[in-house]
Amino acid sequence: MQAGSTGRYFLDFAWMFVLAGIMIFMEMYERYKSEESKIILSKVFTGIACFTLVINLLLGFCDIGVNNSMKAKSPDMYYKVEYGVCFYK
């Protein structure tokens, strides 16, 4: 991360991790015999997918680099979202 390559090159290899995770989930789903276990596993997967989506959306607000953050590219939108989320400040 110190070299600045994480943000730029993450998409080069991130899809392999996502694909491996989906394959592992599908294998686990096929191995469980009871319908109750499959429902629980589906709920866990849905929770993890939602959590990942929220985290990735919020990463747009982080200062990864000087010009790579939402604060640098669109300060009006950044402050609107910040004041909406951080109302307790």
C-alpha positions as CSV (number, residue, x, y, z in Angstrom):
1,M,0.0,0.0,0.0
2,Q,2.9,2.3,0.6
3,A,3.9,2.1,-3.1
4,G,0.4,3.1,-4.3
5,S,-0.1,-0.1,-6.3
6,T,-2.9,-1.6,-4.3
7,G,-5.6,0.7,-5.6
8,R,-4.5,0.6,-9.2
9,Y,-3.7,-3.1,-9.6
10,F,-6.2,-4.7,-7.3
11,L,-8.6,-5.4,-10.2
12,D,-5.9,-7.4,-11.9
13,F,-6.1,-10.2,-9.4
14,A,-9.2,-9.6,-7.3
15,W,-11.5,-11.4,-9.6
16,M,-9.6,-14.6,-8.9
17,F,-10.3,-14.4,-5.2
18,V,-14.0,-13.7,-5.8
19,L,-14.3,-16.6,-8.2
20,A,-12.5,-18.9,-5.7
21,G,-14.9,-17.8,-3.0
22,I,-18.0,-18.4,-5.1
23,M,-16.7,-21.9,-6.0
24,I,-16.0,-22.7,-2.3
25,F,-19.5,-21.5,-1.4
26,M,-21.2,-23.5,-4.1
27,E,-19.3,-26.6,-3.1
28,M,-20.3,-26.2,0.6
29,Y,-23.9,-25.6,-0.5
30,E,-24.0,-28.8,-2.6
31,R,-22.5,-30.9,0.3
32,Y,-25.1,-30.0,2.8
33,K,-28.1,-32.3,2.7
34,S,-30.7,-30.7,4.9
35,E,-32.7,-27.8,3.6
36,E,-32.3,-25.9,6.9
37,S,-28.5,-25.9,6.5
38,K,-28.8,-24.6,3.0
39,I,-31.1,-21.8,4.1
40,I,-28.6,-20.8,6.9
41,L,-25.7,-20.9,4.4
42,S,-27.7,-18.8,1.9
43,K,-28.4,-16.2,4.6
44,V,-24.7,-16.1,5.6
45,F,-23.7,-15.6,2.0
46,T,-26.2,-12.9,1.5
47,G,-25.0,-11.1,4.6
48,I,-21.4,-11.3,3.5
49,A,-22.3,-10.1,0.0
50,C,-24.2,-7.1,1.4
51,F,-21.3,-6.3,3.9
52,T,-18.8,-6.5,1.0
53,L,-20.9,-4.2,-1.2
54,V,-21.3,-1.6,1.6
55,I,-17.6,-1.7,2.4
56,N,-16.6,-1.2,-1.2
57,L,-19.0,1.7,-1.7
58,L,-17.6,3.4,1.4
59,L,-14.0,2.9,0.2
60,G,-14.8,5.6,-2.4
61,F,-14.8,8.1,0.4
62,C,-11.5,7.0,1.8
63,D,-8.3,9.0,1.1
64,I,-6.4,6.2,-0.7
65,G,-4.4,8.7,-2.7
66,V,-4.4,12.5,-3.2
67,N,-6.5,12.4,-6.4
68,N,-8.2,9.0,-6.0
69,S,-10.7,9.8,-3.3
70,M,-14.3,11.1,-3.7
71,K,-13.3,14.1,-1.5
72,A,-10.8,15.2,-4.2
73,K,-13.0,14.5,-7.2
74,S,-16.4,15.6,-5.9
75,P,-16.2,17.5,-2.7
76,D,-19.9,18.6,-2.7
77,M,-21.1,15.0,-2.9
78,Y,-18.5,13.9,-0.3
79,Y,-19.6,16.5,2.2
80,K,-23.3,15.8,1.6
81,V,-22.8,12.1,2.4
82,E,-20.5,12.9,5.3
83,Y,-23.1,15.2,6.9
84,G,-25.8,12.6,6.3
85,V,-23.9,9.7,7.8
86,C,-22.0,11.6,10.6
87,F,-24.9,13.6,11.9
88,Y,-23.7,13.1,15.5
89,K,-20.5,15.2,15.2
